[in-house]
């Protein structure tokens, strides 16, 4: 019986460059769609929490922080319904994220209606691509055992 050794992200890039390129192309399409990058990062954080993917969670927390997503939102995204700090658009998008991540097929229609109240058809399409892409990454990075990326500290900051 052989034991599985984790594959790090760099090794995965070398092993499956076409897969990495395809996933990055999906992400680039979302970035170029005009959707707010802070919003899509918030969705990636939430999906990664739900999927238990430490690599993707840390990666997207780092990115969201660099983009200036409010710390309070990052701290409370796991309990977004109760937090009272998320906008109508964020709540609709987070609900869509949870439905697509946890159980596609059930609860879609009410969430689709919530999205349609605040997002255009194009935005809904690209939100869905963004959520699908992070779910794909979660299902790659988690099982392969990618180590979470260590956040870079600002120059002059001290370890806690």
N, CA, C and O of each residue as an XYZ file, in Angstrom:
640
protein
N       0.845     -1.177      0.000
C       0.000      0.000      0.000
C       0.888      1.236      0.000
O       1.740      1.376      0.877
N       0.710      2.125     -0.954
C       1.527      3.322     -1.029
C       0.791      4.499     -0.404
O      -0.435      4.598     -0.463
N       1.582      5.388      0.197
C       0.966      6.585      0.781
C       1.060      7.716     -0.231
O       2.029      7.820     -0.983
N       0.050      8.546     -0.236
C      -0.006      9.673     -1.161
C       0.728     10.856     -0.560
O       0.414     11.285      0.550
N       1.677     11.371     -1.263
C       2.369     12.583     -0.851
C       1.662     13.770     -1.486
O       1.302     13.723     -2.663
N       1.462     14.826     -0.721
C       0.812     16.004     -1.315
C       1.603     16.526     -2.515
O       2.828     16.419     -2.570
N       0.882     17.081     -3.452
C       1.475     17.732     -4.616
C       1.374     19.225     -4.368
O       0.279     19.739     -4.142
N       2.496     19.930     -4.406
C       2.394     21.371     -4.182
C       1.932     22.068     -5.462
O       1.932     21.478     -6.543
N       1.541     23.326     -5.319
C       0.988     24.072     -6.441
C       1.968     24.150     -7.612
O       1.578     23.966     -8.765
N       3.234     24.421     -7.315
C       4.235     24.523     -8.388
C       4.359     23.200     -9.143
O       4.484     23.190    -10.368
N       4.325     22.103     -8.421
C       4.388     20.787     -9.062
C       3.155     20.549     -9.932
O       3.261     20.005    -11.031
N       1.991     20.958     -9.440
C       0.765     20.825    -10.222
C       0.860     21.645    -11.511
O       0.453     21.182    -12.576
N       1.394     22.857    -11.411
C       1.572     23.693    -12.609
C       2.459     22.995    -13.635
O       2.187     23.047    -14.834
N       3.521     22.342    -13.161
C       4.427     21.625    -14.083
C       3.775     20.374    -14.649
O       3.998     20.031    -15.810
N       2.971     19.686    -13.839
C       2.357     18.428    -14.230
C       1.170     18.621    -15.161
O       0.970     17.844    -16.095
N       0.385     19.662    -14.902
C      -0.863     19.872    -15.655
C      -0.971     21.308    -16.156
O      -1.927     22.004    -15.813
N      -0.012     21.767    -16.959
C      -0.024     23.171    -17.379
C      -1.264     23.556    -18.183
O      -1.738     24.686    -18.070
N      -1.791     22.654    -18.980
C      -2.980     22.995    -19.773
C      -4.199     23.190    -18.865
O      -5.033     24.058    -19.121
N      -4.298     22.390    -17.817
C      -5.413     22.542    -16.873
C      -5.298     23.871    -16.135
O      -6.292     24.578    -15.966
N      -4.094     24.209    -15.699
C      -3.872     25.483    -15.012
C      -4.205     26.639    -15.954
O      -4.867     27.594    -15.549
N      -3.757     26.562    -17.188
C      -4.031     27.623    -18.164
C      -5.529     27.781    -18.404
O      -6.025     28.903    -18.513
N      -6.246     26.674    -18.486
C      -7.695     26.731    -18.716
C      -8.407     27.380    -17.528
O      -9.288     28.219    -17.719
N      -8.037     27.003    -16.323
C      -8.657     27.598    -15.139
C      -8.314     29.085    -15.028
O      -9.167     29.898    -14.673
N      -7.069     29.433    -15.330
C      -6.682     30.856    -15.309
C      -7.444     31.645    -16.376
O      -7.810     32.799    -16.153
N      -7.680     31.030    -17.523
C      -8.433     31.715    -18.588
C      -9.859     32.007    -18.125
O     -10.400     33.073    -18.421
N     -10.464     31.079    -17.411
C     -11.804     31.336    -16.864
C     -11.760     32.509    -15.883
O     -12.613     33.395    -15.924
N     -10.770     32.504    -15.014
C     -10.625     33.605    -14.056
C     -10.401     34.936    -14.742
O     -10.946     35.957    -14.322
N      -9.598     34.929    -15.801
C      -9.337     36.165    -16.554
C     -10.611     36.671    -17.219
O     -10.855     37.877    -17.254
N     -11.422     35.759    -17.746
C     -12.692     36.170    -18.367
C     -13.589     36.860    -17.349
O     -14.233     37.862    -17.661
N     -13.631     36.330    -16.141
C     -14.428     36.964    -15.078
C     -13.837     38.329    -14.743
O     -14.571     39.310    -14.629
N     -12.515     38.399    -14.585
C     -11.870     39.682    -14.262
C     -12.162     40.739    -15.320
O     -12.323     41.915    -14.995
N     -12.229     40.328    -16.581
C     -12.460     41.264    -17.680
C     -13.940     41.554    -17.913
O     -14.282     42.368    -18.770
N     -14.819     40.898    -17.162
C     -16.263     41.067    -17.368
C     -16.807     42.374    -16.800
O     -17.914     42.792    -17.141
N     -16.039     43.009    -15.945
C     -16.514     44.237    -15.315
C     -17.076     44.030    -13.919
O     -17.391     45.001    -13.231
N     -17.208     42.772    -13.486
C     -17.655     42.525    -12.114
C     -16.630     43.089    -11.144
O     -15.431     43.086    -11.422
N     -17.103     43.567    -10.015
C     -16.229     44.079     -8.979
C     -15.321     42.960     -8.472
O     -15.811     41.928     -8.014
N     -14.018     43.153     -8.548
C     -13.046     42.131     -8.151
C     -13.146     41.824     -6.657
O     -12.942     40.680     -6.250
N     -13.455     42.822     -5.839
C     -13.632     42.572     -4.413
C     -14.792     41.626     -4.152
O     -14.714     40.763     -3.278
N     -15.870     41.793     -4.914
C     -17.022     40.907     -4.770
C     -16.652     39.481     -5.168
O     -16.979     38.537     -4.448
N     -15.982     39.311     -6.293
C     -15.652     37.950     -6.721
C     -14.673     37.301     -5.750
O     -14.739     36.091     -5.536
N     -13.778     38.066     -5.167
C     -12.875     37.496     -4.162
C     -13.647     37.068     -2.917
O     -13.344     36.030     -2.329
N     -14.633     37.849     -2.513
C     -15.471     37.488     -1.372
C     -16.188     36.157     -1.630
O     -16.297     35.319     -0.734
N     -16.668     35.976     -2.845
C     -17.334     34.724     -3.208
C     -16.360     33.553     -3.191
O     -16.715     32.451     -2.771
N     -15.143     33.789     -3.643
C     -14.127     32.730     -3.646
C     -13.747     32.341     -2.223
O     -13.503     31.169     -1.941
N     -13.698     33.323     -1.330
C     -13.437     33.037      0.077
C     -14.546     32.148      0.633
O     -14.275     31.142      1.288
N     -15.806     32.529      0.366
C     -16.923     31.761      0.919
C     -16.968     30.332      0.361
O     -17.158     29.381      1.120
N     -16.796     30.175     -0.942
C     -16.804     28.831     -1.529
C     -15.664     27.993     -0.961
O     -15.841     26.806     -0.688
N     -14.510     28.597     -0.786
C     -13.365     27.863     -0.260
C     -13.594     27.453      1.191
O     -13.148     26.386      1.611
N     -14.289     28.296      1.962
C     -14.668     27.901      3.326
C     -15.580     26.680      3.274
O     -15.359     25.698      3.982
N     -16.600     26.749      2.435
C     -17.566     25.654      2.342
C     -16.917     24.352      1.897
O     -17.296     23.274      2.356
N     -15.943     24.451      1.006
C     -15.275     23.266      0.480
C     -14.102     22.804      1.336
O     -13.517     21.752      1.076
N     -13.758     23.587      2.355
C     -12.655     23.208      3.230
C     -11.306     23.204      2.546
O     -10.460     22.358      2.838
N     -11.097     24.146      1.632
C      -9.838     24.214      0.886
C      -8.943     25.305      1.483
O      -9.119     26.490      1.199
N      -7.985     24.889      2.310
C      -7.102     25.840      2.992
C      -6.269     26.650      2.007
O      -6.093     27.854      2.194
N      -5.756     26.011      0.966
C      -4.932     26.723     -0.014
C      -5.718     27.865     -0.654
O      -5.272     29.012     -0.647
N      -6.892     27.546     -1.208
C      -7.688     28.561     -1.898
C      -8.210     29.618     -0.931
O      -8.261     30.800     -1.271
N      -8.597     29.199      0.269
C      -9.076     30.159      1.261
C      -7.996     31.180      1.572
O      -8.255     32.383      1.532
N      -6.787     30.722      1.882
C      -5.712     31.658      2.201
C      -5.334     32.505      0.991
O      -5.110     33.708      1.124
N      -5.263     31.891     -0.185
C      -4.922     32.623     -1.404
C      -5.898     33.780     -1.631
O      -5.482     34.905     -1.906
N      -7.200     33.495     -1.513
C      -8.195     34.527     -1.811
C      -8.383     35.512     -0.659
O      -8.788     36.650     -0.896
N      -8.103     35.112      0.571
C      -8.055     36.084      1.663
C      -6.920     37.077      1.417
O      -7.102     38.283      1.583
N      -5.750     36.572      1.020
C      -4.620     37.451      0.712
C      -4.984     38.435     -0.396
O      -4.713     39.631     -0.289
N      -5.601     37.920     -1.461
C      -5.979     38.774     -2.593
C      -7.024     39.799     -2.177
O      -6.911     40.975     -2.523
N      -8.039     39.362     -1.437
C      -9.098     40.277     -0.996
C      -8.523     41.391     -0.125
O      -8.917     42.550     -0.258
N      -7.603     41.050      0.753
C      -6.975     42.072      1.597
C      -6.208     43.079      0.752
O      -6.292     44.285      0.984
N      -5.452     42.574     -0.239
C      -4.707     43.485     -1.130
C      -5.641     44.421     -1.875
O      -5.284     45.566     -2.152
N      -6.841     43.941     -2.204
C      -7.818     44.759     -2.928
C      -8.562     45.733     -2.016
O      -9.294     46.599     -2.495
N      -8.378     45.595     -0.721
C      -9.031     46.497      0.221
C     -10.422     46.065      0.648
O     -11.198     46.893      1.124
N     -10.763     44.783      0.490
C     -12.047     44.297      0.997
C     -12.020     44.481      2.512
O     -11.041     44.126      3.169
N     -13.083     45.029      3.053
C     -13.154     45.336      4.480
C     -12.882     44.105      5.331
O     -13.437     43.035      5.084
N     -12.029     44.262      6.330
C     -11.688     43.158      7.229
C     -12.938     42.591      7.889
O     -13.033     41.381      8.097
N     -13.887     43.443      8.217
C     -15.124     42.990      8.866
C     -15.876     42.015      7.958
O     -16.447     41.033      8.433
N     -15.874     42.284      6.674
C     -16.560     41.396      5.735
C     -15.836     40.062      5.625
O     -16.471     39.008      5.572
N     -14.524     40.107      5.592
C     -13.767     38.862      5.524
C     -13.934     38.057      6.814
O     -14.008     36.829      6.784
N     -13.993     38.757      7.937
C     -14.182     38.082      9.224
C     -15.559     37.437      9.342
O     -15.699     36.392      9.978
N     -16.578     38.049      8.735
C     -17.956     37.616      8.937
C     -18.595     36.934      7.729
O     -19.786     36.626      7.764
N     -17.840     36.693      6.672
C     -18.434     36.110      5.469
C     -19.039     34.728      5.736
O     -19.993     34.337      5.063
N     -18.503     33.989      6.701
C     -19.059     32.661      7.012
C     -20.469     32.767      7.595
O     -21.250     31.819      7.525
N     -20.785     33.920      8.166
C     -22.114     34.135      8.772
C     -22.776     35.368      8.147
O     -23.386     36.182      8.840
N     -22.644     35.482      6.845
C     -23.085     36.672      6.127
C     -24.559     36.979      6.319
O     -24.929     38.153      6.330
N     -25.409     35.989      6.469
C     -26.854     36.236      6.631
C     -27.146     37.005      7.911
O     -28.027     37.865      7.941
N     -26.405     36.693      8.962
C     -26.648     37.306     10.264
C     -25.844     38.581     10.499
O     -26.172     39.359     11.395
N     -24.809     38.803      9.717
C     -23.853     39.876      9.993
C     -24.419     41.278      9.835
O     -24.020     42.183     10.569
N     -25.331     41.481      8.905
C     -25.915     42.807      8.709
C     -24.998     43.836      8.074
O     -25.314     45.025      8.092
N     -23.875     43.417      7.516
C     -22.937     44.382      6.920
C     -22.766     44.208      5.415
O     -22.021     44.957      4.783
N     -23.449     43.228      4.844
C     -23.294     42.961      3.418
C     -24.412     43.633      2.641
O     -25.564     43.649      3.074
N     -24.057     44.189      1.484
C     -25.023     44.869      0.627
C     -26.000     43.856      0.021
O     -25.793     42.645      0.101
N     -27.055     44.376     -0.577
C     -28.032     43.504     -1.242
C     -27.366     42.671     -2.335
O     -27.644     41.479     -2.470
N     -26.486     43.302     -3.113
C     -25.774     42.577     -4.172
C     -24.871     41.489     -3.579
O     -24.838     40.364     -4.077
N     -24.147     41.830     -2.519
C     -23.276     40.838     -1.889
C     -24.088     39.670     -1.328
O     -23.692     38.515     -1.480
N     -25.209     39.958     -0.685
C     -26.049     38.886     -0.133
C     -26.587     37.986     -1.249
O     -26.595     36.762     -1.114
N     -27.030     38.588     -2.337
C     -27.541     37.786     -3.457
C     -26.430     36.916     -4.035
O     -26.651     35.740     -4.324
N     -25.248     37.480     -4.204
C     -24.124     36.730     -4.774
C     -23.629     35.647     -3.816
O     -23.266     34.556     -4.256
N     -23.610     35.933     -2.521
C     -23.200     34.922     -1.548
C     -24.213     33.778     -1.484
O     -23.831     32.615     -1.354
N     -25.491     34.106     -1.575
C     -26.511     33.060     -1.621
C     -26.336     32.170     -2.839
O     -26.448     30.948     -2.741
N     -26.062     32.777     -3.984
C     -25.819     32.029     -5.227
C     -24.588     31.136     -5.060
O     -24.585     29.983     -5.492
N     -23.554     31.675     -4.434
C     -22.335     30.903     -4.183
C     -22.650     29.654     -3.365
O     -22.193     28.560     -3.697
N     -23.420     29.814     -2.309
C     -23.730     28.672     -1.448
C     -24.575     27.635     -2.173
O     -24.330     26.437     -2.039
N     -25.566     28.079     -2.940
C     -26.414     27.129     -3.669
C     -25.578     26.348     -4.683
O     -25.714     25.129     -4.781
N     -24.722     27.027     -5.431
C     -23.926     26.350     -6.454
C     -22.824     25.490     -5.855
O     -22.424     24.492     -6.455
N     -22.331     25.863     -4.682
C     -21.249     25.113     -4.050
C     -21.767     23.894     -3.297
O     -21.176     22.816     -3.370
N     -22.858     24.063     -2.584
C     -23.347     22.995     -1.715
C     -24.260     22.000     -2.412
O     -24.154     20.794     -2.188
N     -25.156     22.496     -3.255
C     -26.174     21.593     -3.770
C     -26.809     22.117     -5.046
O     -27.955     22.565     -5.013
N     -26.104     22.077     -6.169
C     -26.732     22.537     -7.408
C     -28.025     21.760     -7.667
O     -28.074     20.537     -7.533
N     -29.033     22.479     -8.029
C     -30.314     21.836     -8.319
C     -31.376     22.158     -7.290
O     -32.554     22.263     -7.632
N     -30.979     22.320     -6.017
C     -31.983     22.661     -5.012
C     -31.787     24.105     -4.578
O     -30.668     24.541     -4.309
N     -32.869     24.824     -4.515
C     -32.811     26.212     -4.086
C     -32.327     27.182     -5.140
O     -32.080     28.351     -4.844
N     -32.189     26.711     -6.363
C     -31.693     27.598     -7.421
C     -32.657     28.730     -7.746
O     -32.237     29.880     -7.875
N     -33.929     28.422     -7.879
C     -34.872     29.439     -8.360
C     -34.982     30.648     -7.439
O     -34.927     31.775     -7.930
N     -35.136     30.470     -6.120
C     -35.189     31.669     -5.264
C     -33.900     32.490     -5.335
O     -33.948     33.720     -5.326
N     -32.762     31.822     -5.405
C     -31.498     32.559     -5.499
C     -31.342     33.230     -6.858
O     -30.801     34.332     -6.953
N     -31.814     32.569     -7.903
C     -31.764     33.174     -9.237
C     -32.596     34.452     -9.261
O     -32.197     35.447     -9.865
N     -33.756     34.420     -8.602
C     -34.609     35.604     -8.530
C     -33.935     36.721     -7.730
O     -34.017     37.891     -8.105
N     -33.270     36.361     -6.632
C     -32.543     37.362     -5.840
C     -31.429     37.991     -6.671
O     -31.198     39.197     -6.589
N     -30.751     37.195     -7.457
C     -29.697     37.725     -8.331
C     -30.275     38.663     -9.382
O     -29.747     39.750     -9.617
N     -31.361     38.236    -10.008
C     -31.961     39.026    -11.090
C     -32.426     40.391    -10.596
O     -32.553     41.328    -11.385
N     -32.680     40.506     -9.297
C     -33.107     41.794     -8.742
C     -31.966     42.803     -8.658
O     -32.206     44.008     -8.579
N     -30.720     42.312     -8.673
C     -29.591     43.229     -8.482
C     -28.471     43.087     -9.512
O     -27.583     43.938     -9.568
N     -28.495     42.041    -10.318
C     -27.434     41.814    -11.299
C     -28.030     41.659    -12.693
O     -29.148     41.169    -12.852
N     -27.270     42.083    -13.702
C     -27.685     41.895    -15.088
C     -27.474     40.435    -15.492
O     -26.814     39.682    -14.776
N     -28.031     40.037    -16.634
C     -27.823     38.671    -17.131
C     -26.337     38.378    -17.339
O     -25.863     37.288    -17.019
N     -25.619     39.343    -17.867
C     -24.185     39.169    -18.084
C     -23.464     38.990    -16.759
O     -22.611     38.112    -16.627
N     -23.801     39.816    -15.781
C     -23.172     39.686    -14.470
C     -23.475     38.330    -13.839
O     -22.596     37.716    -13.236
N     -24.706     37.864    -13.975
C     -25.080     36.553    -13.432
C     -24.265     35.454    -14.113
O     -23.799     34.526    -13.452
N     -24.096     35.553    -15.408
C     -23.306     34.555    -16.130
C     -21.882     34.513    -15.595
O     -21.347     33.433    -15.342
N     -21.260     35.685    -15.419
C     -19.876     35.709    -14.962
C     -19.739     35.397    -13.474
O     -18.723     34.837    -13.064
N     -20.733     35.743    -12.654
C     -20.720     35.291    -11.257
C     -20.713     33.768    -11.218
O     -19.976     33.160    -10.442
N     -21.538     33.161    -12.060
C     -21.644     31.701    -12.104
C     -20.329     31.080    -12.567
O     -19.910     30.055    -12.030
N     -19.679     31.683    -13.550
C     -18.367     31.196    -14.005
C     -17.351     31.318    -12.871
O     -16.566     30.399    -12.640
N     -17.363     32.435    -12.172
C     -16.428     32.635    -11.062
C     -16.619     31.578     -9.981
O     -15.643     31.014     -9.484
N     -17.855     31.309     -9.618
C     -18.155     30.311     -8.583
C     -17.776     28.912     -9.069
O     -17.199     28.127     -8.316
N     -18.096     28.602    -10.314
C     -17.722     27.306    -10.855
C     -16.219     27.112    -10.888
O     -15.723     26.018    -10.614
N     -15.490     28.170    -11.221
C     -14.035     28.087    -11.301
C     -13.414     27.863     -9.930
O     -12.528     27.020     -9.784
N     -13.872     28.613     -8.912
C     -13.284     28.414     -7.583
C     -13.638     27.033     -7.061
O     -12.828     26.412     -6.373
N     -14.821     26.541     -7.369
C     -15.165     25.183     -6.948
C     -14.239     24.156     -7.612
O     -13.842     23.178     -6.978
N     -13.899     24.378     -8.877
C     -12.950     23.478     -9.550
C     -11.584     23.538     -8.864
O     -10.981     22.502     -8.587
N     -11.100     24.747     -8.593
C      -9.815     24.885     -7.911
C      -9.863     24.209     -6.542
O      -8.921     23.509     -6.170
N     -10.948     24.407     -5.788
C     -11.073     23.784     -4.459
C     -10.980     22.270     -4.555
O     -10.375     21.618     -3.704
N     -11.588     21.719     -5.600
C     -11.622     20.269     -5.751
C     -10.318     19.714     -6.325
O     -10.137     18.499     -6.402
N      -9.429     20.589     -6.718
C      -8.079     20.202     -7.136
C      -7.102     20.418     -5.979
O      -6.387     19.497     -5.584
N      -7.077     21.631     -5.443
C      -6.094     21.997     -4.421
C      -6.270     21.227     -3.123
O      -5.286     20.811     -2.511
N      -7.512     21.034     -2.697
C      -7.747     20.312     -1.447
C      -7.285     18.870     -1.501
O      -6.449     18.468     -0.692
N      -7.802     18.079     -2.431
C      -7.396     16.673     -2.490
C      -5.909     16.446     -2.775
O      -5.327     15.475     -2.292
N      -5.294     17.337     -3.555
C      -3.867     17.171     -3.847
C      -2.994     17.655     -2.697
O      -1.803     17.348     -2.654
N      -3.572     18.406     -1.768
C      -2.836     18.825     -0.576
C      -1.958     20.045     -0.754
O      -0.908     20.143     -0.119
N      -2.366     20.991     -1.614
C      -1.585     22.222     -1.764
C      -1.474     22.896     -0.397
O      -2.473     23.030      0.309
N      -0.281     23.317     -0.025
C      -0.085     24.052      1.222
C      -0.596     25.478      1.047
O      -0.398     26.083     -0.007
N      -1.254     26.021      2.076
C      -1.738     27.403      1.963
C      -0.581     28.375      1.757
O       0.473     28.226      2.375
N      -0.773     29.377      0.884
C       0.283     30.374      0.681
C       0.405     31.261      1.916
O      -0.597     31.723      2.463
N       1.606     31.486      2.336
C       1.838     32.323      3.512
C       1.631     33.774      3.111
O       2.213     34.244      2.133
N       0.784     34.497      3.881
C       0.567     35.911      3.545
C       1.872     36.693      3.700
O       2.657     36.450      4.616
N       2.079     37.623      2.795
C       3.261     38.479      2.873
C       2.984     39.588      3.868
O       1.934     40.229      3.834
N       3.926     39.797      4.735
C       3.794     40.874      5.724
C       4.331     42.157      5.123
O       5.288     42.154      4.349
N       3.691     43.252      5.498
C       4.168     44.559      5.053
C       5.549     44.798      5.660
O       5.826     44.358      6.775
N       6.398     45.484      4.935
C       7.729     45.775      5.432
C       7.623     46.547      6.734
O       6.871     47.516      6.842
N       8.373     46.109      7.699
C       8.371     46.795      8.993
C       7.358     46.245      9.974
O       7.363     46.636     11.141
N       6.469     45.329      9.523
C       5.495     44.778     10.469
C       6.150     43.647     11.238
O       7.073     42.998     10.746
N       5.672     43.420     12.428
C       6.232     42.381     13.270
C       5.258     41.232     13.374
O       4.047     41.418     13.255
N       5.788     40.044     13.598
C       4.926     38.872     13.807
C       4.180     39.042     15.112
O       4.708     39.595     16.077
N       2.954     38.564     15.134
C       2.137     38.695     16.343
C       2.590     37.743     17.416
O       2.013     37.718     18.503
